[in-house]
Structure formats: C-alpha cells, structure tokens
Amino acid sequence: MDFAKRWRRCELQIDIHHHYGSKVYDSGSPVIGDLILCPTKDIRSAGVQITLKGESKVQLENLTAGATTTHHFLELDMPIPESSYPEAGTFLAGTTYIIPFHYVIPHELPSIACSHNVDSTVVKEHHQHLPPSMGNWEKDDMAPIFTRVVYSIKATIFHKPYAGQPYSTYTDACRIINVIPPSPEQPPLSIYKSSKRYALTKTKQIRKGLLSGSLGHVTAVAAQAQPLHLFPDGRGDAQSSVPISLTFKPAALDVIPPQVTKLSAKIRAYTWYQPSQASGLPDLGVA
C-alpha cells in the first residue's frame, strides 16, 4: 500500500456503538454505528457504500505455491439516504461528516447461498446456516490456520477524479466483528464399530508389566454427552457431562480390580474444508 492510500485511510473511521474487542454478536443482534469522514481535500462527485460482509477463506498449499479461495456468503448493503450527502455532492476538506448505519445479524443465509446440487435437504439446511467466526478470536478457537470465517463492516468512499470518468475508490475502512449464530441441536451421531474417529466402547488389557501375564480386561462404556450451549455473550456455557462406566473382567478369580488413581480428558476439534462447493456432509460414522 502506497503512502497516499495509507494517509487517506486516516480520513475514514468506522465507529460501532458499544463495541469492544471480545464482543460476540449472534442472530438478531443489532450492529449500530457511524461512518466518520474527515477528508483532507475536497471529494467531488462522491459516493458512499457501507456493507455487512461475511466471507470464508481456505488456503491450500502445494509443492509449488499456495493459493487462497475466498467465498463471499453474505453481503448486505446499507441504503444511504440523499440527506447523508452534502450539497452538490462534494465532501469538503476539513469538514467532519457522520453517516449512521444500522444492521441486524440475519438468522440464516438466503436460499441462493446453496443453489448447487446437494445430497439431501439436510445438507441444504446446513449450508443456509450462518457459520461462526473462525480464526479471529483473542484466544485459540481450535480452528486450523488454513481456514478463516470473517464478518466485517466495510465502508468505501467513491469519487470521480475528473468529469466523465467512471467512479474509483478514494478510500475505504473495515471493522471486524465476531459472530456466533445459534444453531439447531443436532441428533445423536450414528457411531459404528468401524468408526476410526468416534467410539463409545473401548476395552484394554491390564498387565503389571510388559513381561507379566494378563490380569484381565477393563471396558469403558460412555454415553453421548448433551450439547454444550454457549451463552449469547460468548463468555460462558451451560454445563454438560459424559457418563462413563468401567467394568473389570479378571483373568482369574483371585485378581482384584485395579484402583483408579487418575482421570483425564481432552477436546479434539475437526474442521473439514475444500475450495469447491460441497454436496454432502463429512462421514462422521466411518471416516
């Protein structure tokens, strides 16, 4: 970016009311603010565009070079009334102009967001859900570095440098917001014995040492946990639990059950991404 463009960006600011870095917006949340323009020179034949944007980015790397695929899944333009423009359509140097905007985060994407062929209506419904922000949080959101979902308010000032010429960009500004839209609760997963990713039952042989005989087998059986619901502000969640039962089958009658001295758990997140349109959902049962 050259010096002129950097300087012009100082002339334009986006102020979102009651906004802070860790604020979370969800469906139905208002995004209200002002576009503040203070040009250093006259902007003649000016035009203003304010857009609520949602885009996903997937970066693919190969042996030669990397490529980024960007998908714009949401673009809502704010109508700018004529009263927001100065007389004669010229923003005067040294004068501060304030243009308000008001958005409401939608509950779903328009039907055109999934106009390609899909395997079922379930896939179409998934594709019309707003995806949550990824890769822009203050803390690790467990998303891979090759994928991002970004929501932003973007403002652009257009002008005609000379009469008879087409509009060109004079300056622009952008403010990123984090969105976690509510999603419908999904039914329990269909987990098969051949699944490599999920298991509700595991059995392990117990030995005192590598060279000693078997003491028996311990089998752990778990039930699927209830979904973990985040609070609308993103700062807390409703508790959930995973009930697990342990069964010990001794190799001989005189073998006593081992004593449980330590319990640990971890969360593993999976993200599927591809540069082209997806017609189905990842196979959660087998893959």
N, C-alpha and C positions, 0 to 999 in steps of 0.2 A: 504494500500500500504506500503510495507516494505521500509527500508532506501535505499537499493540498487536500487530499481526501481525509487524512487524519485531522487536519485543522477543521474541516467542515463538520466532522462528526462531533466536535465540541460544541457546535451550534445547535445541535438537536439532542434532546433528552426525553426519556420515557419515564414518567413518574406513576407508579402503581400504588394506589391508596392502600394503606395498612399492610403493605407487603414487607416481608423480611426473607432472608436467605433460605431459611429452613421451612418456610410456609408451604403447606400442602393444599392443593385445590382438588376438588372432586366434582362429579357431575352435578350441575345445578349451582355451583359456586360462582358468584359474580367476580368479574375481573374489571375493576373500575379504575380509571386513572386519567392522566392528562399528557398530551404531547406538547412539549415546551420547545419553541423555536425562537432563537435569537440570532438572526443572520448577521454576518459582518459586512455583507454587501447586499444590495437590492436583488431580490429574486423575482424576475419578471415572468409573466405567464405561468405562474406556479400551480402545481397540483399536489395534493396530499393523499397518501394511501396508508391506511392502518389495517393490519391483518393479524388475526389469530391463527398461528400456523402449528401444525403437528407433522413431524416428519421422522421417518426411521432411516437409519444408516447402517449398512452392512459392509464391512471392509474384508475383502478377500485377498489373500496373499498367495502368490505362486512363485515359481523359481525365478522368474524374470522381474516382475514388478507387482505392486499391489494396486488394487482397484477398489473404489468405493461406490456402492449402489445406493442411491437415495430415493425414497418413496415418500411423496407428499400425500398423506392420507387425510389431512384436514387443512382447509384454507377458508377462513371466514373474513370477508372484507367488511369494514365498518363504513356505513354511508357517511359521507362528510357533507353536512349542510352548507349551503351557499353562505350562510351567515358566519361561518368559520373563516372565510376568506376575506382579505382586506379589499377595499375598493380598488377597482382597476386591476385586481388580480395580482398585485405586486406586494411581496413581503419586504418592508423597508428595513434597511440596515440599522442596527442599534435598537430596534423595537422588539419587545418580547410578545410572542403570540402563544396563546394557550388553547389547544384544541382537545376537548374531552372525548373519551371513548368509554364504552360500556359493553362488556361481553358477558355471556353466561356459558360456562363449560357445558357442552351438549351431553346428553345421556347415551347417545350412540352415533355412529357414523351414518351418512346417507347410504341408501341402497347401492349407489354406484360404486361404493368402496369395495364391493365384492360382486363385480359383474362378470367375472370369468367362471369357467366351469369348475364345479366342486363335486366332491363325492357324495355329499348329503347336505340337508338343510342345517344340520348341527354345525358343519364347517362354516356355512354362510353366516350363521348367528355369531360364531366366534369372530369372524372377520369384521363384523359390524360393531363389535365392542371396541371402545377406546382402549388402546394399550397404555399401560402405566409408563411413567418416565423411567428411563434406564440410563445409567452412566453419568448422571449429573448431580448425584446426591453428595452431601458433605461426608457421609460415611460409605463404606463398601456395601453396595446393594447386591453383591454376588452375581453381577452381570459380566459376561465376557467383554474384554476390551475391544473386540471387533464389532460390537453391536451397540447402537445408541437409539433411544427414542427421546425426542426433544420437542417440547411445547414452548412457544415463544410469542411475544407481541413484537411485531416488526413494523416500523414506520419508515416511509420513504417520501422524500420531497423531490418532485419532478420540476423541471423548468425547460424553457426554450431559450437557449443562448442567443439565438438570432431569429428574427421573424421568418416564417416559412419553413423552419427546421422542425423535425419531429421532437417530441419530448425526450429528455435524457435525465438520468439520475443526478441530482445535485448533492444530496447527502442522505444517509439512512442511519437507523439505530435499531437495536434489538435488545429485548429483555427476556431472559429465560425464566419460565415458571415450572414448578414440579407438580405433576398431576397424577393422582391415584384414583381412577374412577372405580366405583363399586362394580363388582362382577357377580353374576348369579352363582349360587352354590352348585358345584358340580356333583354328580352322583359318585358313589364309591368306585374306585378303579376295579377293573376286571383283571385280576392278577392270576397268571397261570404258573404252573410248576416250571415251565421252560423259560420264565422271565429271567433276564440277566440283570435287570435294574431293581426290581421290587421282589420282596419275599415277606410273607407273614409267618413262615415257619422255617427254623433253622435247627439242625442237630449237629452237635460236635462231640467227638470222643474225648474223654478225660483220662489223662495219664499223670503219674507223679513225675516222670522224667522221660527223656527220649528213648531210653533203653528198657524202661519198665513196662509191665503189662497194662492192659486197659482196665480202668476202674469202672467204666460204664459210659453212658451217653447222657448228655444234657440237651434237652429240647426246649427251645424258646418259641412261644406262640404269641403273636401280637394281633391286636385288632386295629383296624384303620382308625386313625385319630380324627376327631372333629376338625373342620376347617378352622384356621387361625384368622380371626377377623381383626383387621387394623381399625383403630379409631379414626374418625374423619380427619383429625388434625395430624395424623401420622406419628404421634408421639407415644402411643401405647397400643395395646392389643388385648382382646379377650383371651383368657387362658384356655389352653387345650391340653390334653394329656393322651398318652399312649399306654393303655393297659397291656402288660406283658406277664405271662405266666411261665414259670420254669418247672420242668419236670425232669427228674433224675431217674434213670433206669440203670441200676447197678449191674455189674458183670457177675457178682457173686452175692450171696445173702449176707455175708459179714461186712460188706462195703457200706460205709456210711456216706450220706450225701455230702458233697463239698460245701464249704462255707463261702457265702458270697461276701467279699470284702471290698469290692469296688464296682461302681456303676458309672458309665459314661455314655454320652450321646452326641451326635453331631448332625448338622443340617447340610444336605448336599443339594445344590440347585442345578437344574438342567435348562439350557436355552438352545432351542433349535432355530437356525436361521439359514436363509438361502437368498440369492439375488433375484430369483424369479418368483412368480406367483405360486402359492401352494394350493393344491387341490384337496388335500386331506390333512388330518392331524397326525402327529407322530404316533407310532405304535407303542403305546405305553405298556402293553402287556407282554411283548416278546423282546423288543429291541433293548 
